[in-house]
Amino acid sequence: MRYEPLSSDLFRFNRKRFTRKMSPDSIAIFHSNDRMPRNGDTTYPFRQDSSLFYLSGLDQEETVLILFPDCIKDGFHELAFIRRTSDQIAVWEGEGLTKEQARQVSGIEKIYWLDEMEVILHELILLAKRVYVNLNEHDRFNSDVADRNLRFTRELQSRYPAHKFHRAQPILKKLMMIKHPMEVQIIQHAIDITGHAFQRVLEFVQPGVMEYEVEAEITHEFIRRRANGHAYEPIVASGKNNCVLHYIKNDQRCQAGELVLLDFGAEYANYAADLSRTIPVSGHFTERQRKVYDAVLRVLRRSSNLLVPGLTLDDYQKEVGKLMESELLDLGLLDKTDIKNQDEKRPAYKRYFMHGTSHHLGLGVHDLANRYDPIQAGMLFTCEPAIYIPEEGFGIRLENDILVTDHAPIDLMDRIPIEAEEIEMLMNAAVVG
């Protein structure tokens, strides 16, 4: 792996928290992600299943984790199965994990080859009364493709119909929302890499460059600093593309006088950063662009301070809406009649700021979480207010990553330039240099 090895203490801690939540006499089974076919005999780059990684740190395909805290068979409370390395695999793909390496990474003593699993798992399941399975329960997930966990669950239900099956992800959602200090450190490192990439962008952007060239600068900085790559498809949206929320074509030319909206983040050790900035292609904001920019920045600062324990995300969004409404009135985009006649379910500010402000961040840019749980210390959120004005041909989005604490929110991106004056200064210093 490109990233520095993580401490197995993190994965031991995560497993202990998970097994404490399991029902008595239960076994839990977690599979790695599939190697996804791309075309012909090629596959997409492998990315580990977040749940398996969270509990084991094993970052390799064809891996299975078994947790059985009440197992009466001595020494089988936790075990993992990994792919047996062959001479052919070693020649074509490089050697996979050895058993000893898997022990060091995960902190799990019992490591077996995957081809030994059928007999061992059969015995263990017969010793259990309940089986926890890991199905994708992200509320934004909708796919016709059955992954390895789902396919295996169907096999288990057919083979062991008298067992009671439980869902692992409700437990994982509760646990993964609260970040261990080691996780915060890893995410901070992903954020620092992202900041270096943004600095590179500020030095590079000028009228005439292509959006994909900007993306290439970001990718270069990510890879040279040992990131896995992008945590999600990067957005480099110039001109009217500013107003396309999930614009990822990145194939247009950046023109003088336009803005370029950037939304990107490094993935380091499978943990994500998520940054948005909007910068002037020519190195200077127009008067109107600057007014809108400062309005979005004020909302970001005030919204970040609202991320405190006890508030729900729904109540938080309502408070952000009030802040945005005030700014839109000052900008002349809304008037008092718009506010008076607005639909409570579709407030007037949504015309110019139509998405949510914050989402959980961690092992995924939209981390596994229960959005209806109150905000708690240890949660990590993005904060990304925006104002999109299609009729004026531009939009502005700003986004930082915020850690909730029992005292005050901590902006993990506070060292990444965001003030308009600093953005202009850095861009023009690069031009002069």
Helices and strands as residue ranges (DSSP letters): H 8-21, E 26-31, E 37-39, E 42-43, H 50-56, E 64-67, E 78-82, H 87-92, H 99-106, E 110-113, G 114-116, H 117-127, E 130-133, H 148-159, E 164-167, H 169-176, H 181-204, H 211-224, E 229-230, E 235-238, G 239-243, E 259-264, E 266-268, E 271-272, E 275-280, H 287-304, H 313-330, H 336-340, G 348-351, E 380-383, E 386-389, G 390-392, E 394-397, E 400-403, E 410-411, H 420-432
